[in-house]
Amino acid sequence: MPSYTVTVATGSQWFAGTDDYIYLSLVGSAGCSEKHLLDKPFYNDFERGAVDSYDVTVDEELGDIHLVKIEKRKYWLHDDWYLKYITLKTPSGDYVEFPCYRWITGEGEIVLRDGRAKLARDDQIHILKQHRRKELETRQKQYRWTEWNPGFPLSIDAKCHKDLPRDIQFDSEKGVDFVLNYSKAMENLFINRFMHMFQSSWNDFADFEKIFVKISNTISERVMNHWQEDLMFGYQFLNGCNPVLIRRCTKLPEKLPVTTEMVECSLERQLTLEEEVEQGNIFIVDFELLDGIDANKTDPCTLQFLAAPICLLYKNRANKIVPIAIQLNQVPGEENPIFLPSDAKYDWLLAKIWVRSSDFHVHQTITHLLCTHLVSEVFGIAMYRQLPAVHPIFKLLVAHVRFTIAINTKAREQLICEYGLFDKANATGGGGHVQMVQKAMRDLTYPSLCFPEAIKARGMDSTEDIPYYFYRDDGLLVWEAIKTFTADVVNIYYESDQVVVEDQELQDFVKDVYVYGMRGKKASGFPKSLKSREQLCEYLTVVIFTASAQHAAVNFGQVGKGRASPPRPEIAQVTLTAPGGRAGRPSSQSSLGRWGGGLPWQPQGQEPGVPMGILPTKLRASATERACGGTAQALLRQEKGTGGGDTGGRAAALQSGRCGLAGCSGQRLAEEGPRASVAAPTV
C-alpha cells in the first residue's frame, strides 16, 4: 500500500502549540484518503517550534496530491494551534510543501494547497478552482470595510484588536510588548503631570538638558548642542523625521510679503530675493494644512494654540539650507509679522520652535499616520479580500503589510480615539487631528506616493543643486531596487500586458483600493484598473515602498539611539505676535516656558530612567521625535566627508521592524537613520 511521510511544522511564537487531536486527509487526482490521526505514542505532539514527522499509509494510489485537509478536534479545552507548513513525501520520493502560516482556532478544518504561485487561469482542475473561490468568499466575510470617521480612507471593520481575524492579530509577544509600551506611556504621562504640579517651568535651557541624564552617544550630544542653530533647523527639513514638506520656491507667495531689505543680511550672493528665487536658491515650507484646525480643548485648565506658519529657507554658498523668514499664520498683517534671523535671539528661536511644533503635527498625523499607516491598511485589506494565498501578488505583498491592520486598529482604539493619548497629550487632540486627515485626503494622490514623481513635483530632484538631501538619494535607490525586483516577479507570471488585463483577481484588488480605500475619488489619481505590466510594476512598488521604506524614513528617526530631544513641542500654551526687538515689547524669552511635549512612548530596547511624557521644562520638548537620529548621523557623516556618495548598505528592501508608536509593523531602518540598509525581498 502507498505510504506518505508527512512533516508538520508548528510555529515558534508563544502558545503556538496544541494538545488537541489533529487529523489529516489527502486529496489527489485519483481519489481521497481516509482521515488519519497524527499521533505518536508516548510523545507530546505539536509543541511550540516542533517539526514532527508521521507515516501515513493509504489503501490505494491517490495520484497527484492537490489538497491537504487538516482537522482539529478538542482534547480537553479549546487550544489554538499555529501551523506553519506541511511537507509531503510521496511514494515516488517527491516532496510537496503545503504552506499554511495561520492559526487554527476552535474545532474546524482548513484546506491547504501546495505553495506554487498560480494565477487563476493556471488552475484548470475543478477542485482547485473551487478552493480558490471559497477562500476569497471566506476572506471577504472576515475582512469588511467600514468608515471610522467621515472623510478618512475606509478601514477594517473591527472596533478593537480582539475583533480582528486571528491571523492578523498581534502574536502574544508583540501584544505584550504593545501593552507594556502603552502602560509605560501612561505611567510617564501621569508622573510628569504630577511633577508639573510642583514646577511650572525651568529657568533656562540647561535645566532642560538635565532631564536627559543618560545621553550615551555622540549623536544625541551633538543634537543637544546644536538644536538652536539655523543650520540644524534647515537640515531637519531635508533629513529629519518629516523630509517631505520642503519644496523649491518658484514664486514668492503673496501671503508672505517678505522683501529683499528684510532678508538681505541672510543673502550671500549679492542678489535680490527675486533673483535668488530665479536661481533656485529659495525654498519654502508651508503649513497651510493647519490653518483653521481647532486646538485641543479637552482640558479646560490648559489653553492650547496652533499656528499655520510659512517658513522661507535659503541655500547659502556652502549649499546648506537655513531659514531666513518665518510668518506664523497664513494671513499677513500687523498681528502676524514676519520673524527674521536679525530679530532678538529668543524671538527668532521661538518662531523656529513654532515651526517645529507645526512640523510635528503634520508629521505625526499626515506624513506618518495617513500616508503610511492608513494607506498601507487600505492595500492590506484589499489584498486579503481579493487575492487568494496562491496568487503570486499575494505572496509578494503579504509580508509587507504584516501587523499593519493590527497596529492601526490599536491606534483607533487607544491613540487617536476620543479620550485617547492624542487628546491627552497633543495640541491637535480633541478632534483637530481628525480635521487634519480630512483636509489632507483632498491632496492624497497616487502620484504623491510614487517617490520619484513626488520628489520632482517639489523641485527637489537635482543632486547638484541640493547635495545633502539623503532622504531623496537613498529613497530613489530603494525605490529602483524594489521596482526592479517587482518587475522580475511580474515578468515570471505575466508574459504579456494582456495577461495583466485578464487577471480578474488582480483587477478586483486594484478596484477595491480605488473604490473603498480612496472613496472612488477620480481626483486621487489612483487607477481603477491596470492595463500593462509596467503599470503593475509601478503599483506594486508603491505598495511595498509605502509600507516599508517610506514608513521607515518617517518613523524610525523618531527613536534614535540618543535621549536628547530638540524642541519639537506637541503642546503650545502661549501665542506669539510681534518680535520684541522690533515692536518695543519684552523679549520672547519669557514665553519659552509655556510649551509641552506629550506622547510619552518608551521604546522597547531603551533603558528606563528618563520620563518621556509632558515635561515641565522651559521648552517641555517633544518626547516622540527624540533627536531625529537619522538627521544627526547624516550630519556627522557629512562633516567627515562621506557626503551623499556612500551607496553601500543602501540596496533594496525589507525586513520587519517596530514602529515608534509601540509595536507597529514596518520595515526596520538601519542605525544609519534615513540611509536605510535593507534586505532583498523574497516571494
N, C-alpha and C positions, 0 to 999 in steps of 0.2 A: 504493500500500500504506500502511496506517495507520502513523504514526510517533509514538513517545512520547519525551519528553525526561525522562531520569532524572537526578536530582541526588542525589549521595551525600555525606553529611557524616561525616567521621572525627573522633573525639574529640580533645580538646586535651591530655589527660594524657600523661605520659611513656610512650613506647613504644606509643602508640595506633595508629600507622600500620603498614602491612604492605606487603611486596613480593610476597605470594602472588597467585595468579590468582583473580580474583573473577568469578563467573558470576551472571547474573540471569535469572529466568524470571517471567513474568506469568501469573496465573491469573484468568480473567474468567468472567462469566456465560455467554459464548458459546464459550469454548474456552481453551486454554493455548498459550503461546508456546514456541518452542524456547529452549534455553539460549543466552545471549548473553555473550560475554566483554567485560567492561568494561575497555577498554584504549585509550589514546591513543598514537599513535606518537611516539617521542622525548620522552616525558613521564613523570615519576615520579608514578604514580597513588597515591592513598590515603595521602598523607603526613599526619603528625600535624597536626590542626587544619584540614585542607584541605576544601574544598567543591568537588567535581568534578561536571561535567555530561557526559552521554553521550546520543547519539541512538540509539534502539532502534527498528528497523523490523520489523514483523511481517507475516506473509503474509496474514492475514485479520483482520477485525474481532473483537475479543475481548469486546465488551460492557462491562459494569461490572466494574472490576478489584476482585476480592475479596482476593487474596493476592499477595504478592511473595516469591519464593523466592530466597535468597542462598546460593550455594555457594562455599566457599573451598577451593582446592587448592594444595598445596605447590609453591613455586617452587624453592627451594634447601633451606632449613631451615624447620622449623615456626615460624611467625611470627604471633602472636596479633594480632587486629585489634579495635579498639573502634569499632563502628558506632553513630553517634548516631541518624540517621534517613535515610530515603529519601523524596524528593518526586517525584511522578509528574505530568507534564503530559500530559493525554490529547489525542488528535487534535481533540477538540471545544474544547480550551482550558481545561478544568477542571484544578484542582490537587488532588491527593490526597496526604496525608502519611502515611507508614508509620513510626511511631516504633520504635526498637529499644533504644538505650541499654544495650547488652550487649556483652560480649566474645565474639568468635567464635574458638574455640581449635581447634588441630589442623586436620584435614580434615573438614569436615562441612557441614551445611546447616541453615539456620534459615528459618522461615516467618513472615512478618510480615503483620498485617492492619492496616487503616487505624486511625487514632488516635481515632476517635469512641468515646466510652464507651457500652457496651451491657450491659444485663442479659441473663441467659440467655434470658429469654422473648422478647427482641427479635431473637434470631438464629433466623430461620426457614429459612435455607438450610443444607442438609445439610453442605456443606463447611466452613461456619463453625462449626457445632455440633461437628463432628469436630475441628477445630483447637482449639477451646476445651477439649474433653475431653482431648486429647493433651497440651496444655500443662500441665494440672493433674496428669496421670499422671506426666509427666516431673519436675515440681517435687516431687511427693511422694516420689519416689525420691531426690532430691537433698537435700531438707530433712527430715531424720528427727529425731524426738525421742529424747532419751536422758537418763538420770539421772546428773548429775555427782556429786552427794552425796545420800544419803538425806535426805528432808525438804525439799530445795530444789525450786523450780519446775523443771520439765523444761527442758532447753536443747538447743542444736543438737548433733547427733551428729558432732562433729569434735574430734579430740584436739589439733590445733594449727591455726594460722591457714591454713597451706597446704592443709589438708584441706577447707576451706570451698569451696562453689561459687564459681567465679571471679568471678561478677558481684557478690558481696557482700564480697569481699576488699578490703582497703585498696588504693587505687591506689598507684602507685610513689612519688609524692611523699609521701603520708601514711604509707606504710610506712617510708620513710627517716626521716621525722620521728619516728615511734614508736621506731625503733631508736636514733636519736641521743638522744632523751629518756631511753630506758632505759639506754643506755650512760653518759650523764651522771649519772643517778641512782646507778648502781653505783659510778662513779668517786667521787662525793661521799661515798657511804656508806663506802667504804674509806679515803678521805682523812681523813674525820672520825674514823674509828676509829684511824687512825694518830696523829692529833692527841691522841686521848684517852689514848694510851699515855704521854704526857708531861705531861698536865694533867688531873687528876681532876675539878676543878670550878673555877668562877670565884669570886672573892672577894665580889663584890657585883653589884647589878643594872646598874651602869654598865659592868661587863665584858661583860655580856650584850649591851648595846647596841653594843659595839664590833664585834660580828660583822657588823652591818648597816652597812657602810661607805658604801653608796650609796643612802641614803634620799633620794629626789629629789622628793618631793611632800608637800604639807601633810597629806594623808590619812594616810600612813604615819607621819609625825611625830606627828600627833595621837593615833593609836592607841598608839604607843610611850610617849607622855607620860601616857596616861590608862588604860592597861590594868589597873592595880591598883585603880582606883576602883570602888565598888559600882555607880555609875550605868552605867558601861560594861559591867560584868558582867551586870547585868539587861537592858540594852539588847540584848546579843547574843542573848538568848533570843527577842527579838522580830524582829530583823532581821539576825542573824548568819548563819552557814552552816547552822545547824540550827534554823530557826524553827518547827518542827513539834511540839515536845515540851511547851511551856508550856501549861498549862490553868488555868482558873479553879477555885479550891478551894471546893467547896460544903460540905465537911465535913472537919474535921481528921482525918487517919488515925490509928488507934490506934497504929500502928507508929512514929509521930513524936510523942512525948509532950511537945510544946512547950506552954508556958503563957504567960499574959499577962505574968506577972512576969519571965519570961526575956527577952521581946522588947519590953517597954514603952518602952524608950528609943528604939526604932525606930518606934513608932506615933505618928502626928502628930495624930490626931483625938480624942484623949482617950477612946477607946473600948477595950473589952476585945478580945482577939484573936477571941473568938467573935462579937462584934458586927461586927468588921471583916470576918469571913468572910460574915456575913449580908448585909452591904452590898456584897459583891462586890469587896473590895479586896485579897483574898489570892489568890495564885496558887501553883502547885506544879509542880515538875518532878521526876518520879520515875524513876530509872534502875533500876527493878526488873528489867529485862531482863538486866542484868549480874550479878544475883545467881546464884551458882553456876557462873559461867563460869570455865573454867580459864585461869589466866595463862600466859604464854609460858614454856616450859621448854626451848626448843630450844638455848639457850646455857647450859651448866651453870655458867659463870663469872658469869652475870648473873642475879641474883634479881629477879624482877619481880612486881608486885602489881596487882590490880584492886580497885576499890571499886564499890559499887552505891548511890550516895548518894541522898538525898531533900533537895531544896532548896525552902525556903519563901520566897516573894517577896511584896513589899508594894508597892501602888500608893500613893505619897505624895500630898501635896496638889498637887504640880505634875504629877500624872498620870505620873510616871516610875516605872519598876519597879526595885526594889532588893532585894537578898537580906537576909533577917532571921534565918534559921536554916538550918543545914546539918547533916545527920546522914549519916555516910559509909557506913553499911551499913543493911540493912533491919530487923534485929532490935535493938530498943533495949536498953540495958544499960550497966553501968559501963565496959565496954571499948568502947562505941560511943556516946560522948557527943554532945550537940548543940553545935555551934560557933555562936558568936554574934558580931555586929559589936563587942560590948563586950569580947571577948577580946583578948589581946595581938595586936599588929599582924600578926606573922608566923604566929601560929596561924590567925587568920581568913583571911589571904591564902593559906596553904597549903590550907586547907579549900576555898576557892574554886577553887584550881588542881586539886584532886582532882575537883571537879565538872566543870571544863572538860575535864579528861582523859577523864572518863567520857563527856562530851558528844562528844568526838572519836570515840571508839569506836562509839557508837551512830550518829553522823552518817555516818561512812565506810562502815560495814558494813550498816546498816539503811536509813537515810534515803536515802543515795546509791546504794549497790550494789544492795540488794534492791528498794527501792521505785521506783527509776527504771530502772537498767540491766537488772536481771533481768526485771522486769515488762515493760519495753519489748521485750526479746528475745522473750518469750512472744507478744506481739502480732505481732511481726515474723515469727516462724516460722509462726504460724497463717495470717497473711496470704499468705505465699508458697505455703503448702500448699493453700489453699482458694479463693483469689481469682485468677482469670486477669488478665493485664495489661490486658485490655479492660474489666474491671469498674470502674464509677465509684468504688467504695470503695477498690479497689487504687490507682487514680490519686490519690485523695485522701490516702492514708496512706503511700505508698511513700517520699516524700521525708523523712518524719519518723522513719523507722527506718533511714535510710541509715547504714551503718557500725556500727550498734548491735550486731549479731551479731558483727562482726569485733572490736570493742573488748572485748566480753565474752569472746570466745574467747582473745584475747591475755591478758586478766586471769586466766583459768583456767590459762593456760599459764605465766605469769611472775609474777603478782602474788599471787593468793590460793591458789595451789597449794602442795603440800608443798615446803619449802625455797625458796619464793618470797619476794618482798620483805616480805610481811606477817610471815613467820616471822623475817626478819632484823631488822625494824625496828618492831615493833608488839607491845604487851603482850598483844594478843589473838591473836597469831600462834601457830602450833603447834597449831591446832585450835579455839581459842577463838572465832575469827570464824565458823567453821562452826557451832558450837553456837549462836551468836547468831542466825544466819539461821534455823536450825531452830526456835528458840523464837519468833522474830518471825513466822514463817509462820502461826502459830496466830492472830495478830491481824491479819494482812494480809487486808483485806476490800475488796470493791468499793466500799462507801460511803466507806472511808478514802481512796480515790483520787478521789472526787468532791469537788472542792475546797470548794465552799460547805458541803456536809454535814460535811466534816472540820473546818472552822473552827467551825461551830456546835456540833459534838459536844464540842469542847474549851472551849466557853463563851467564845470569843474573837471573837464576831461583832459586838459593839457598838462602833461607831466613836466614840460619845460617851464610853463608859467607858474605852476603850483607844485613844486618838487617834493614837498613834505606831507602830502596827502596820502598817508599809508593806508587808510581805510579804502580809498579808491584803488591803490596799487594792488593790495592784497585781495580785495574783493573781486577785481577783474580776473586775477589768476585763478581764484577758486571758482568763479563763475565759468570760466572757459574749461577748467578741468571737469566740472560737473557736466557741462554741456557735451564735451567730448565723450564722456562715459555714457551718458544717456543716449547719444547718437549711436554708439556701438551696440547698446542693448536694443534700441529701436530697429536698427538695420538687421538684427538677427531674426526678429519676429515679423517685421513688416517689410516685405521685399519691394513694395511699391506704395505710392500715395493712395491708390485705390483700396488697398487692404486697410489703411487707416480709416478711410471713409466708411467702409463696410463693417468695421468693428463696432457693433451697436452698443456693447457694454462700455467701451471707451467713450463713445459719443454721449451715452447716458451719464457717465461720470462728469464730463465737461459741462453738460447741460445742468446737472444738479448744482454744480458750483455757481453757475450763472443765475439760475432761476431762484434758488433758495439762499445761497450764501450771499450773493451780491444783489439780491432782491430784484433781479430782472432789469437792472438799470442799464440802458443802452449806453449812456454816457460813461459808464465804468470802463468800457473798452474790453471787458472780459469776453472771450469768444463763446458763442453758443455751441459751436462745433469745431472740429479740426479737419482740415482738408488735405494735409500733406504731412510727410514725415518731418519736414523742417519745423512746421508749426508744433508738432507733437514734441519734438526735442526741446524747443524753447519752453513749452508749457511745463514739461517735467522738470526742467532746470529751475523754473520759477518756484515750483512746489518745494523741491529739495533745498534750494538756496535759501528760501524764506524760512523754512523750518530749522535750518542748520546754521549756515554761515552768517546769515543776516541776524538771526537771533543771538548767535554768539557775539557778534560785533557790538550789538547794542545792549547786551545783558551782562556778560561776564566781566566787562571792565568795571562794573559797579563793585565787585567783590575782589579787589586786588589783594595782594599779599600783605599790604600795609594796613594800618589802623587809621592813618590820618585822613581827614576829610576836608577838602577846601569848601568854602561856603557854597552850598547849593541848596538853600533852605526850602523846606516844604511848606512853611507857615510864615507869613509876614504879618506883623501886628502894628505896622506903622506906615503912614503914607509919606511920600517924598515929593516936594514941589520944587521951588526954585533953589538953585545951589546957594549955599550961604555966602560963599565968597563973592558972588555977583549980585546978590539981592539984599545984602546987608543983614542977612539972617545968621543965627548961630550956626556953627559947623554941624554937619550931619553926624559927627562922631557920636553925639548923644543918642542918636536913633539906632545905633547898631545893636543895642541890647534887646531889640524887640523882634527878634527872628526866632524861628523854631525849626527843628528837624523832627521828623515824625515816624517814618516806617522803620521799626527797630529790629529788623531781621538779624539774627545771629547765624551766619552761615556755618554749615557743618564743616568741621575741619579747622575752624578757628578757635583758639583757646579762649575760654571765658575770662571775664575780668573787666571788660570795658562796656559800660552801658551804651546801648545803641538806639536809644529812644529819643524823646523830646529833651534836648539838652539845655539846661538853664544857663547858657553861655551868652556872652556878649554877641555872639553870632550863632547861637544854637544851631550848628550846621547840620546839613543833611546827613542822616545815617545810612542812606541807601546807596549813595554813589561810592563812598569810601575810597577816595583818592584817584578815581579814573585810572586804575592801574595801567591800562594799555597806553594812555597818554604819556605818563611819566616814563615808561620803559622806552617808548619810541623816542622820546625827547633825549633820554640818556644815550640811546643808540646814535641819534643824530649828532650829539656832541662828540661822540667817539669816532665820528667819520664814517659810520656804516651807511648813513643816509637811507635811501629807499631801494638800494640795489640788492639787498640780500633776499634771494628767492628760495634759498634752501629752507626746507621745512614749511613751505607755503603751498605745497602741492594740493591735492584735492581731497576731499570732502569729509567724512562724517562719522564721528563716534559719539555715543550718547553721553550727556553730561547732566549737570544740575543747575537749574535756574536760580538766580539770587533770590527770587521770591519763593524760597522754601520748597524746593523739590521739583521745580519744573523740568520736564524733559526738553532737551535741546541737544546741541552738539557742543562738546567741551572745547572751549577756547584754550589754546596752549598758553603757557605762562608769559609768552611774549605779547599779551594783550591783543590789539587789533591785528597783529600779524599772525593769523591763525594757522597753526600746523594741524593738518587733518589727514586722515587715512582714506584710502580709496574705498568708495562704496562697493558693496557686493550685492548680487542678486540672490 
